[in-house]
Amino acid sequence: MVIDGVEVRSVPAADADVLALAAAQQAELAALYGEDQPLVALHDEIRFIVLTLDGIATGCVGLQPVAPGVGEIKRMYVVPAARGRGLSRVLLDAVEAAARADGLTRLRLETGTKQVEAIALYTHHGYEPIPAYPPFEHEPASVCFAKDL
Protein backbone atom coordinates (compact mmCIF):
# COMPACT_ATOMS: atom_id res chain seq x y z
CA MET A 1 0.00 0.00 0.00
CA VAL A 2 1.39 3.40 -0.99
CA ILE A 3 0.17 6.61 0.64
CA ASP A 4 1.48 10.01 -0.45
CA GLY A 5 3.89 11.56 2.03
CA VAL A 6 4.52 8.30 3.91
CA GLU A 7 7.97 6.88 4.51
CA VAL A 8 9.08 4.03 6.76
CA ARG A 9 12.54 3.51 8.20
CA SER A 10 14.13 0.93 10.45
CA VAL A 11 15.56 2.31 13.70
CA PRO A 12 16.86 1.01 17.05
CA ALA A 13 14.66 1.01 20.16
CA ALA A 14 16.56 4.02 21.55
CA ASP A 15 15.55 6.25 18.61
CA ALA A 16 14.02 9.53 19.82
CA ASP A 17 10.91 9.12 17.64
CA VAL A 18 10.32 5.60 19.01
CA LEU A 19 10.66 6.85 22.58
CA ALA A 20 8.18 9.67 22.00
CA LEU A 21 5.66 7.46 20.19
CA ALA A 22 5.96 4.70 22.82
CA ALA A 23 5.35 7.24 25.60
CA ALA A 24 2.25 8.52 23.81
CA GLN A 25 1.02 4.95 23.35
CA GLN A 26 1.54 4.11 27.01
CA ALA A 27 -0.35 7.22 28.10
CA GLU A 28 -3.25 6.28 25.81
CA LEU A 29 -3.28 2.69 27.12
CA ALA A 30 -3.13 3.86 30.74
CA ALA A 31 -6.18 6.07 30.11
CA LEU A 32 -7.99 3.09 28.58
CA TYR A 33 -6.98 0.29 30.96
CA GLY A 34 -5.49 1.94 34.05
CA GLU A 35 -1.93 2.15 35.22
CA ASP A 36 -1.47 -1.48 36.37
CA GLN A 37 -0.97 -3.09 32.97
CA PRO A 38 2.01 -5.30 32.09
CA LEU A 39 4.71 -3.25 30.44
CA VAL A 40 7.48 -4.72 28.36
CA ALA A 41 10.41 -2.33 28.38
CA LEU A 42 12.02 -1.19 25.17
CA HIS A 43 15.35 -2.92 24.63
CA ASP A 44 17.95 -3.56 21.95
CA GLU A 45 16.41 -6.86 20.81
CA ILE A 46 13.40 -4.95 19.48
CA ARG A 47 14.01 -3.37 16.08
CA PHE A 48 11.54 -0.63 15.25
CA ILE A 49 10.03 0.74 12.10
CA VAL A 50 9.02 4.39 12.29
CA LEU A 51 6.45 5.75 9.88
CA THR A 52 6.63 9.40 8.96
CA LEU A 53 3.85 11.36 7.30
CA ASP A 54 5.10 14.45 5.53
CA GLY A 55 8.30 14.20 7.57
CA ILE A 56 6.61 13.89 10.97
CA ALA A 57 6.93 10.70 13.02
CA THR A 58 3.36 9.44 13.11
CA GLY A 59 3.56 5.73 13.92
CA CYS A 60 5.79 2.86 14.87
CA VAL A 61 5.95 -0.90 15.23
CA GLY A 62 8.56 -3.14 16.79
CA LEU A 63 9.77 -6.61 15.88
CA GLN A 64 11.34 -8.85 18.50
CA PRO A 65 12.58 -12.39 17.84
CA VAL A 66 11.26 -14.62 20.65
CA ALA A 67 12.01 -18.20 19.51
CA PRO A 68 13.49 -19.88 16.46
CA GLY A 69 11.37 -18.72 13.52
CA VAL A 70 8.99 -16.72 15.74
CA GLY A 71 8.79 -12.97 16.18
CA GLU A 72 6.58 -10.74 18.24
CA ILE A 73 5.02 -7.48 17.14
CA LYS A 74 5.57 -4.80 19.78
CA ARG A 75 4.24 -1.29 20.29
CA MET A 76 2.20 -0.93 17.08
CA TYR A 77 0.97 2.64 17.29
CA VAL A 78 -0.35 5.47 15.13
CA VAL A 79 -1.03 8.89 16.65
CA PRO A 80 -4.77 9.52 17.02
CA ALA A 81 -4.83 12.49 14.62
CA ALA A 82 -3.52 10.31 11.78
CA ARG A 83 -5.79 7.29 12.24
CA GLY A 84 -8.22 6.18 9.57
CA ARG A 85 -5.77 6.69 6.67
CA GLY A 86 -4.43 3.15 6.37
CA LEU A 87 -1.17 3.86 8.19
CA SER A 88 -1.54 0.84 10.48
CA ARG A 89 -1.78 -1.36 7.39
CA VAL A 90 1.44 0.18 6.08
CA LEU A 91 3.16 -0.57 9.41
CA LEU A 92 1.80 -4.10 9.51
CA ASP A 93 2.98 -4.78 5.95
CA ALA A 94 6.41 -3.35 6.83
CA VAL A 95 6.85 -5.43 9.98
CA GLU A 96 5.75 -8.60 8.18
CA ALA A 97 8.26 -7.90 5.39
CA ALA A 98 11.01 -7.32 7.98
CA ALA A 99 10.09 -10.58 9.71
CA ARG A 100 10.27 -12.51 6.45
CA ALA A 101 13.62 -10.90 5.64
CA ASP A 102 14.87 -12.06 9.06
CA GLY A 103 13.77 -15.62 8.31
CA LEU A 104 10.85 -15.58 10.72
CA THR A 105 7.91 -17.77 9.76
CA ARG A 106 5.41 -16.81 12.46
CA LEU A 107 4.43 -13.57 14.15
CA ARG A 108 2.53 -13.20 17.40
CA LEU A 109 1.17 -10.18 19.25
CA GLU A 110 -0.84 -9.04 22.24
CA THR A 111 -3.45 -6.32 22.24
CA GLY A 112 -6.29 -5.30 24.52
CA THR A 113 -9.95 -6.18 24.50
CA LYS A 114 -10.91 -2.49 24.31
CA GLN A 115 -8.78 -1.91 21.19
CA VAL A 116 -11.44 -3.05 18.74
CA GLU A 117 -9.83 -1.29 15.77
CA ALA A 118 -6.55 -3.12 16.40
CA ILE A 119 -8.35 -6.46 16.73
CA ALA A 120 -10.17 -5.78 13.45
CA LEU A 121 -6.89 -4.87 11.72
CA TYR A 122 -5.15 -8.04 12.84
CA THR A 123 -8.00 -10.42 12.08
CA HIS A 124 -8.55 -8.81 8.67
CA HIS A 125 -4.88 -9.51 7.90
CA GLY A 126 -5.02 -13.18 8.82
CA TYR A 127 -4.04 -13.14 12.48
CA GLU A 128 -5.88 -15.76 14.50
CA PRO A 129 -6.55 -15.86 18.25
CA ILE A 130 -4.08 -17.87 20.33
CA PRO A 131 -3.81 -18.53 24.08
CA ALA A 132 -2.27 -15.66 26.02
CA TYR A 133 1.48 -16.01 26.58
CA PRO A 134 3.72 -14.57 29.35
CA PRO A 135 3.47 -11.97 30.73
CA PHE A 136 -0.15 -11.65 29.55
CA GLU A 137 -1.57 -15.06 30.51
CA HIS A 138 -3.30 -13.72 33.63
CA GLU A 139 -4.44 -10.40 32.17
CA PRO A 140 -8.21 -10.47 31.49
CA ALA A 141 -7.95 -7.45 29.15
CA SER A 142 -5.30 -9.12 26.94
CA VAL A 143 -5.98 -10.97 23.72
CA CYS A 144 -3.23 -12.61 21.69
CA PHE A 145 -3.01 -13.41 18.00
CA ALA A 146 -0.57 -15.12 15.64
CA LYS A 147 -0.06 -15.53 11.92
CA ASP A 148 2.08 -17.88 9.86
CA LEU A 149 3.94 -15.86 7.26
Residue pairs with C-beta under 8 A, 6 or more apart in sequence:
1 86
1 89
1 90
1 93
3 53
3 85
3 86
3 87
3 90
5 53
5 54
6 51
6 52
6 53
6 87
6 90
7 51
7 52
8 49
8 50
8 51
8 52
8 90
8 91
8 94
9 49
9 50
9 52
10 47
10 48
10 49
10 98
11 17
11 18
11 47
11 48
11 49
11 50
12 18
12 44
12 47
12 48
13 42
13 43
13 44
13 46
13 47
13 48
13 62
14 42
14 44
15 48
15 50
17 50
17 57
17 60
18 42
18 48
18 50
18 60
18 62
18 75
19 42
20 57
21 50
21 57
21 59
21 60
21 75
21 77
21 79
22 42
22 60
22 75
22 77
24 77
24 79
25 75
25 77
26 39
28 80
29 37
29 112
30 37
32 112
32 114
32 115
33 112
33 114
33 141
37 139
37 141
38 135
38 136
38 139
38 142
40 74
40 135
42 62
42 75
45 64
45 65
46 62
46 63
46 64
46 74
46 75
47 62
47 63
47 64
47 98
48 60
48 61
48 62
48 63
48 75
49 60
49 61
49 62
49 63
49 91
49 94
49 95
49 98
50 57
50 59
50 60
51 57
51 58
51 59
51 60
51 78
51 87
51 90
51 91
51 94
52 58
53 82
53 87
58 78
58 79
58 82
58 87
59 76
59 77
59 78
59 79
59 82
59 87
59 88
59 90
59 91
60 75
60 76
60 77
60 91
61 73
61 74
61 75
61 76
61 77
61 91
61 92
61 94
61 95
62 73
62 74
62 75
62 76
62 95
63 71
63 72
63 73
63 74
63 95
63 98
63 99
63 102
64 71
64 72
64 74
65 71
65 72
65 102
65 104
66 72
66 108
69 103
69 104
69 105
69 106
70 104
70 105
70 106
70 107
70 108
71 99
71 102
71 104
71 106
71 107
71 108
72 107
72 108
72 109
73 92
73 95
73 107
73 108
73 109
74 109
76 88
76 91
76 92
76 95
76 109
76 118
78 87
78 88
78 91
83 117
88 117
88 118
88 121
89 121
89 125
92 121
92 122
92 125
95 107
96 107
96 147
96 149
99 107
99 149
100 149
104 149
105 148
105 149
106 146
106 147
106 148
106 149
107 127
107 146
107 147
107 149
108 130
108 133
108 144
108 145
108 146
109 122
109 127
109 144
109 145
109 146
110 132
110 133
110 136
110 142
110 143
110 144
111 118
111 119
111 122
111 142
111 143
111 144
111 145
112 118
112 141
112 142
112 143
113 119
113 140
113 141
113 142
113 143
114 141
119 143
122 145
122 147
123 145
125 147
126 147
127 145
127 146
127 147
128 145
128 146
128 147
129 143
129 144
129 145
130 144
130 145
130 146
131 137
131 144
132 138
132 139
132 142
132 143
132 144
133 144
136 142
136 144
